[in-house]
Amino acid sequence: MRRGASRREAASLVGRRLALLVAVASIWAAPAAGQDGATLYAFDEAVAGGETLRLRWPTAVAAGGADEIAVADAEGPSLAVFRDLGGGEGWVVHAAIELPAPAYSVSCGADFYLISTRRPGVLLTVAKSDYTLRELALAPGITPGAATCLPDDRLLVHDLAAGRLVVLDGAGKVLTAVAIAETVAALAPGAGGGFYAALPGAGEVRRYGANGEQLSSLKLPGVGPTPAWPVGLAVEANGEVVVVDRHGGRILVVEASGRLAGSGSRKGWEPGLLRFPASLARLPDGRVVVADQGNGRVQLFRRLEE
C-alpha cells in the first residue's frame, strides 16, 4: 500500500514539475497581452522567387518604386529585382545581378540601388535603368556597414573602422561625421535632412538632426525577457517609425513622441509570420516589405485602418 502511494506521489510530483516547466516556457515565449499595442499591419503576400531564381537567405531589401523591390541574397550572392505585374500575376523576377560578396544593406536612390558589402573603401551601385553594377570609391579609411540614400544625392554610411556615422556627397567625400559606439543595423532618412539609426544591441532607434545632433532615442519593448533587436526601419511622413524586430519576429510602429502605436506579425514559419527578419523597406502605397531571412522569402504587409 505504501509502495503504491509512493508511486502515485512521485507521478504527481513529476506532473506538477512538467506543468511548471510548461508555464515557465510560455512566459518566455509569449509577450504579455497588449504589450505591442494595436495590430496595425496585416499580411498581404509573400515573394520567394520562381523557376529561374529562388531566394535562400535574404539579407536586405529595398523598394525601387510602387511595383519594384530589390532583394539581396547571401546565396550566390546576388541582388534579385522583382516586378509586380499586376492583374493577379504577382511578383516575378525581373533581373538578377551577381554581387562580389553578400550585401549587408540595400537602399534605393533616385536612379540606382546602393549596396554595402562591408568591403573597405567601396560601396556598390546598381543602375535602375539597365542594372549595371559599378563601384563607388569612398574617402580613404572608411569601411562601410549600413548605408542609405539621403535627399540631394547625399549618402549616409556607418563607418565600421572609425565608429562613426558619415554623410557623404555623391562622389564619396565626407560632409559630416558623428561618433557612435554602438553597432548600427540600419539607417533611414528623416524629415528636414535628418536621419534615423537602428541600434540592435541597445534595442533602440535613435533620431538625428540634419547636422548630426542626436534629437531623441526610442527604446523598443522586448518580448518577455527577450530584448528587442531592431534591424530595419522606415519613417512615415507623420514621423512614425516602422521597425522590424529580429528577435521578436514582429513589426513595431513607434510615434514621433516615442509612444508605441502598435505592431504586426509574430515569430513563426507560416505565411504572415517572420523568422529572423533581416531588413525592412516601405513601398509608396504604404505597405512594408520585410526580408524574412529564416524562411527564405520576403513578405509584404499592409497598414490597417485605425
C-alpha positions in Angstrom: 0.0 0.0 0.0 2.8 2.4 0.9 4.7 1.5 -2.3 1.7 2.3 -4.5 1.1 5.5 -2.7 4.8 6.5 -3.1 4.5 5.8 -6.9 1.3 7.9 -7.1 3.0 10.7 -5.2 6.1 10.5 -7.4 3.9 10.6 -10.6 2.0 13.6 -9.2 5.3 15.4 -8.4 6.5 14.7 -12.0 3.2 16.0 -13.4 3.5 19.2 -11.3 7.1 19.8 -12.4 6.1 19.3 -16.0 3.2 21.8 -15.6 5.6 24.3 -14.0 8.1 23.9 -16.9 5.3 24.4 -19.5 4.1 27.5 -17.6 7.6 29.0 -17.4 8.2 28.2 -21.1 5.0 30.0 -22.1 6.2 33.1 -20.1 9.4 33.2 -22.0 7.8 32.6 -25.4 4.7 34.8 -25.4 4.5 38.5 -24.9 2.2 39.9 -22.3 -1.3 40.6 -23.6 -1.5 44.0 -25.3 2.2 44.9 -24.8 2.6 45.5 -28.5 -0.4 47.7 -28.8 -3.0 47.5 -31.6 -2.4 45.4 -34.6 -1.5 47.9 -37.4 -0.1 45.6 -40.1 -1.6 42.6 -41.7 -0.1 40.0 -44.1 -0.6 40.8 -47.7 1.6 38.4 -49.8 4.9 36.5 -49.8 7.6 36.5 -52.5 10.1 33.7 -52.8 11.1 33.7 -56.4 10.3 31.3 -59.3 11.8 28.7 -61.5 14.8 30.8 -62.6 15.7 32.2 -59.1 14.7 31.2 -55.6 15.5 33.2 -52.5 17.5 31.3 -50.0 19.0 33.7 -47.4 17.7 37.2 -48.0 19.8 39.8 -46.1 18.4 43.1 -47.2 15.5 44.6 -49.1 14.8 48.0 -50.8 11.7 49.5 -52.5 12.5 50.7 -56.0 9.1 52.1 -56.7 5.4 51.1 -56.5 6.0 47.9 -58.4 9.6 47.0 -57.8 11.6 45.6 -55.0 15.3 44.6 -54.8 16.3 41.8 -52.5 19.9 40.9 -51.6 20.5 37.2 -51.2 23.6 35.8 -49.4 23.3 32.7 -51.6 25.0 33.4 -54.8 25.5 36.2 -53.7 23.1 38.2 -55.8 20.7 41.1 -56.0 17.3 40.0 -57.2 14.9 42.6 -58.7 11.2 41.7 -58.6 8.4 43.4 -60.5 4.7 43.3 -59.7 2.9 42.5 -63.0 -0.5 43.3 -61.5 -3.7 41.7 -62.6 -3.2 38.9 -60.2 0.0 37.7 -61.7 2.0 38.8 -58.7 5.8 39.4 -58.3 8.2 37.9 -60.9 12.0 38.0 -61.2 12.8 40.9 -63.5 16.7 40.9 -63.1 19.4 39.2 -61.2 22.7 40.8 -60.6 25.7 38.8 -59.3 27.5 40.5 -56.4 31.1 40.1 -55.3 30.1 39.5 -51.7 26.9 39.2 -49.6 25.2 42.5 -49.1 24.8 43.9 -45.6 22.4 46.7 -46.7 20.5 47.9 -49.8 18.7 51.2 -50.3 17.2 53.0 -53.3 18.3 56.4 -54.6 16.8 58.4 -57.4 18.1 56.1 -60.2 20.2 53.5 -58.5 20.4 50.9 -55.7 23.1 51.5 -53.1 24.7 48.3 -51.7 27.1 47.8 -48.9 29.1 44.6 -48.7 31.3 45.9 -45.8 34.3 46.0 -48.2 36.8 48.7 -47.1 36.7 51.8 -49.2 33.9 50.8 -51.6 30.1 50.9 -52.0 28.3 49.3 -54.9 25.6 50.9 -57.1 23.2 49.2 -59.5 21.6 51.4 -62.1 17.8 51.0 -62.2 17.8 51.7 -66.0 19.9 48.7 -67.1 21.0 47.1 -63.7 24.7 47.8 -64.4 26.9 47.2 -61.3 29.5 49.8 -60.5 31.9 50.6 -57.6 31.7 53.9 -55.7 35.1 54.7 -54.1 34.8 56.3 -50.6 37.1 58.6 -48.8 40.3 56.7 -47.5 39.8 54.8 -44.3 36.1 54.2 -44.5 34.7 50.7 -44.1 31.0 50.8 -44.8 28.4 49.0 -42.8 24.8 50.0 -43.0 24.2 52.6 -45.7 21.3 54.6 -47.1 20.5 57.3 -49.6 19.6 60.8 -48.4 18.0 63.7 -50.4 20.2 65.9 -52.6 22.3 62.9 -53.8 23.9 62.5 -50.3 24.7 59.2 -48.7 24.7 58.1 -45.1 27.1 55.4 -44.1 28.1 53.7 -40.8 31.9 53.7 -40.9 32.8 50.5 -39.1 36.5 51.3 -39.0 36.2 54.6 -37.1 32.9 54.0 -35.2 31.0 56.9 -36.7 28.1 57.9 -39.0 29.3 59.8 -42.0 27.3 61.9 -44.5 28.9 61.8 -48.0 28.3 63.6 -51.2 27.6 61.7 -54.4 31.4 61.4 -55.1 32.0 59.7 -51.7 33.6 62.8 -50.0 32.8 63.2 -46.2 30.5 66.2 -45.4 29.6 65.4 -41.8 30.7 62.8 -39.2 29.1 61.8 -35.9 30.8 59.4 -33.5 28.7 56.4 -32.5 29.9 53.5 -30.3 27.0 51.1 -30.9 26.5 48.6 -33.8 24.2 50.1 -36.4 22.0 47.6 -38.3 20.0 50.0 -40.5 19.7 53.7 -41.4 16.8 55.7 -42.8 16.3 59.3 -43.9 14.1 61.5 -41.8 12.4 64.9 -42.2 14.4 68.1 -42.7 17.6 66.3 -43.8 17.8 64.3 -40.5 18.1 60.6 -40.2 17.4 57.5 -38.0 19.6 54.7 -36.9 18.6 51.2 -35.6 20.8 50.0 -32.8 20.2 46.3 -32.1 22.5 46.0 -29.1 20.7 48.8 -27.3 17.3 47.8 -28.5 16.5 51.3 -29.7 16.1 53.7 -32.6 18.0 56.9 -32.5 17.0 60.1 -34.3 19.5 62.7 -35.5 19.1 66.2 -36.9 20.5 67.5 -40.3 23.8 68.4 -38.6 24.2 65.1 -36.9 23.0 66.2 -33.5 21.1 63.5 -31.6 17.5 64.6 -31.0 15.9 61.6 -29.3 16.2 57.9 -28.6 13.2 55.5 -28.9 13.5 52.4 -26.6 11.7 49.4 -28.0 9.9 46.9 -25.8 11.1 43.3 -25.9 9.1 40.1 -25.9 9.0 38.9 -22.3 12.6 38.7 -21.2 13.9 38.8 -24.8 15.1 42.3 -25.7 14.1 43.9 -29.0 16.7 43.7 -31.8 15.8 46.3 -34.4 17.4 45.5 -37.8 15.4 47.5 -40.3 13.3 50.7 -40.3 11.4 53.2 -42.4 10.0 56.6 -41.5 6.5 57.7 -42.3 5.6 61.3 -43.4 3.9 61.9 -40.0 7.1 61.0 -38.1 6.1 57.4 -37.2 8.9 54.9 -37.4 8.2 51.4 -38.6 10.7 48.9 -37.2 11.3 45.2 -37.7 12.5 43.3 -34.6 14.7 40.3 -35.4 14.4 38.6 -32.1 10.6 39.1 -31.8 9.7 38.4 -35.4 7.4 41.4 -35.5 6.9 44.8 -36.9 6.6 47.7 -34.4 5.2 51.2 -35.1 6.6 54.0 -32.8 5.1 57.5 -32.8 7.4 60.5 -33.1 6.8 61.1 -29.3 8.2 57.7 -28.6 4.9 56.0 -27.7 4.4 52.5 -29.1 1.4 52.8 -31.5 1.1 49.2 -32.5 2.6 46.2 -34.2 2.2 43.4 -36.7 3.2 39.8 -37.2 5.0 37.5 -34.8 7.6 34.7 -34.9 6.8 31.6 -37.0 7.0 29.8 -40.3 3.6 30.2 -41.8 2.8 32.9 -44.3 2.4 36.2 -42.5 4.8 35.1 -39.7 8.5 36.1 -39.5 11.6 34.0 -38.6 14.7 36.1 -38.0 13.8 39.0 -40.2 16.8 41.0 -41.5 15.6 44.2 -43.2 12.5 46.4 -43.9 11.5 48.8 -46.6 8.4 50.9 -47.3 6.6 50.9 -50.6 4.9 54.2 -51.9 1.4 52.7 -51.3 2.2 52.4 -47.5 2.9 48.6 -47.5 6.1 47.4 -45.9 8.3 44.6 -47.3 10.4 42.5 -44.9 13.3 40.3 -45.7 12.1 37.1 -43.9 15.6 35.6 -43.7 14.9 32.4 -41.7 12.0 31.5 -44.1 13.9 32.2 -47.3 11.4 34.8 -48.6 10.3 38.4 -48.4 6.8 39.3 -47.2 4.6 42.3 -47.8 2.3 43.7 -45.1 -0.4 46.3 -45.5 -1.3 49.0 -43.0 -4.7 48.5 -41.3 -7.1 51.4 -40.8 -7.0 52.6 -37.1 
